[in-house]
Amino acid sequence: MSRKLIDVSHEIEAGMITYPGLPGPEISDHLSREASEGRYAIGTTFHIAKVSLIANTGTYIDSPFHRFADREDVGVLSLASVADIPGVVVDATARRGRSIGAGVFAGLSLGGKAVLIKTLWDRHWRTPQYGAGHPFLKRDAVDHLVASRVTLVGIDSLNIDDTDDGSRPAHTLLLKAGIPIVEHLCHLDDLPQTGFRFHCAPVKFRGMGSFPVRAYAVIQ
């Protein structure tokens, strides 16, 4: 049977801003091709890049350590929690206002799933509008996800929380329950509601609460 791969993560490039107020990545040469010419045989060159970036850049995953100092960082997340997870897309595009309540989950089986919240906010990516007035999950929606024992939650928005709420209830409750969060997804409208497997494994980087991922879906 043929499979289809759908990329649902943003590209990262030098200087781009993911979250207002955080610096964009700096990309440079550690070893340029020109500098490598004297190290290898004639006609053989290599390039080694150097990058400095905030962990919350592009499409990234939050581990429990992002919120809780004594919990799992991205380096120890199990593969079962970030790869080959049955997925479900939850359509939150008909919301009234910014907040997304538990009603969007009505009739959906969520247990053990990667629950991807589709808001279509990714259409504003890298524009001033992306950083202001984004959609977010209400407390009752988060309570429902935790009670449903989902494996992972993702959203195509600036933040899964209302950034005006300093208590960050969605991050707090989901990460306390050991449920990773993926933010700044994109192209969720290219996915079916169900019938796909979701992957978003980060580098096994110890001491990091968040890290960029190449998020994608495999449609059978």
N, C-alpha and C positions, 0 to 999 in steps of 0.2 A: 504494500500500500504506500502511496506517495504521502510525504509529509510537507508541510509548509512552515517556514520559519518567519516570524514577525518580530522585528526589532522594536522594542517599546522604550528605548533609552535615548537620551540626548547625546550628541557629540560634545566633546570637550576640546576647546582650543584656547590658545594663549589669550589672556585678558578678558575672557567672557565672565559675566557676572551671573551667578546662580541665585544668590540671595542678597537683596539690597543691604549694603553695609559690610559685606564680606568681600575681600579682595579676590580677583580672578587669578587663575593659574599663571605662573611664569615658566616658560619653556625655553631652554637654551641648549647649547652643545656642551657636553662634557668632552667629547672627542668628535671633531668635525671630520668629514671625508677628506678634506684637504690636509688636515693635520695627521691623518692616519696613513697617508701615502708613503711616508718613510718607514713605516713599521711592518709593511707586508710586501709581498711580491708586486712587481709592476702590474698595474691594472686591477689590483685587489685593494678595495677600500671598505671601511666600515663607518657607521655612524652610531655613536652612543649619546643619547639625549639625557638631559637633566631637567627635572621638573620640581617646582615648589608650588604646592596647592593646599588650600583648606580642604579638610576631609569631606565637608559638605559641599561638593562641587558636582555639577551635572546631575545625573540620576544616581542616587546613593541609597544605601541601606543603613538604618539605625539599629544597632544591637542594644540589648538591655544596659550595657555599660555606658551608653550615651546618656542615660538618665540616672543610673544607679552605680555608684563607685565599686560596689562589691559583686557586680553581676558580670555576665559573659560579654567579652568584647568580640569584634568581628573575626578575630583569629581563631576563636573556638566555637563559632556557630556550627552546628551540625549541618552536613550537606542535606539532610532530610528537611531542614527548615528553610533552605534557600534554593533548592534545585529539584526539578522533576516533580513539582507539586501540582495536583489537579487544580485548575483555575476556574474562577467564575468572575465575570465582569458585571458589576452592579451599576446600572444606569442612574446617575444622579443629575442628569441634565435638565429634568423637569422641575427642579427645586424652586421654591420661592425664596428669594434672598440668597444669602451666602451659606447658611447652615444646612447640614444634611442630617436628618433625623433617622431613627430606626425604621421608619416606614418604608424606606427604599429596599429593605431586606425581606419584605413580606413575601412569603411563599418560596423563598430560596433556601436550598440546603447548603450550609456554609461550613459545617464541621470538617476539619482536616484540609480545607481549601486555602489557596492563595486568593484572597478577596481583593479585587482591583476595582477601585472606585473611579468611575468615569465621569468627569465634570466638564471635559473639553477645555479646561483652563490652559492647557498646553498650547493652545492656539495663540496665546499672548507671549509665549516664550521669547525672552530677550527683547522685550518691549517694556516701557515704563509701567504699563498696565499690569504686567505679570506680578509685580511686587506689591500691589495694593488691591484690597478688596477680594481676596481669593476665597474660594469655597473651602469649607472645613467640616469635620465631623462633630456633631453635638454629643453631649455626654451619654444620652440614651442609646445612640448608635454604637458608641464604643462599648458600653455595657453589654449590648446585644452580641457584638463580635467576641468579646471575652467569654460570655456565657455559652456561645456556640462552639468554643474551642477551635477557632480558626488557626491555621498554621502561620499565615503571614497576611499583612494588609498593605496594599499599595494605593497610591493616589496620584493623579496627573495634575497636581496643584502645587502651589508654593510651599504649603505646610499642611499637615493633617489636622493641626490645631488652629484655632483663632489666635493669631500672634499678638492680639491685644489682651489675651488671657495669660498672665504670667505663670499660672499653675500648670499649664500645658496638660490638661486632663487626658487627651488621647495618647500622647507619648507616655505619660505616667502609668496609665492603666494597662495599655497594651504591652509595654516593655516590662512592667512588673509581672505580667502573666507569661513572659518569655516569648512574646509574639513580635518578630521583627517587623519594621516599617520600611517601606520603600517610597520615597518622595520624588517628585519631578519626573514621573512617568510620562509617556507620550504615545500617541497613535492608538489609544485603547479603542477607538472607534473602528479600527481595522480587525478587531478580534470578535469572535462569536461570543455569545453569553457564556457558553460552556463548551466542553469538548476540546480543551487544550491543556498542555502542561506548561507551567511557568518556571523560569530559571533566572536567578539573579545572584550568583555566587560572587562574593568579594574576594580579594586577595587575603590570604591567611596572615593578616598583619596584627600582631599583638599590641595591646595598649591603645587601640583605636576603637572609639565608640561608633563611628560612622565611616563609610568608605564608598567611593564610586563603584557602580556595577554596570555590566553590560546585561541589561534585562531584556529577555526575549520569551516569546511563546512558541511552542511547537504544537501545531494543529494537525491532528491525525486525519 
